């Protein structure tokens, strides 16, 4: 694929462009000079969400309802209305 490809409809435009990424075929064969040790501590958002939804509080966390999920399905016509 050369250049950007796009589709433009009445309601939206979709653009696709070629990208590159390194694919690791066998991590054991990668020399140590290209490896780094990573220690990760992650917050359990699923557990916090359950606690918040039950009415309890968790210091440093709140429920964010400001985002809107949009799903496009093939074969349906849509009309925007206020939610």
C-alpha positions, 0 to 999 in steps of 0.5 A: 500500500503506497500513500494514504487510502481513504473513504469519505462518506456523507457522515464520516471519513476513514483514513488508512496509512501504512505503518511499521513495527518491530516484530519479535520472532523469538525473544530468546534470540535477542541479545541482552544489550537490547533487553531491559528489566521492567518492574511494574506496579498497576492499579486494579481499576476493575476492583476500584470500579466495583467498590465505587459502584457499590457506593463506597469510596477509594482515596484518589479515585472517582468514576468518570462518566464524561466519555461517550462510546460510539459503535458503527455497525454495517447496514444501519442508517443513523441519525444523531439525537440528543441522549 
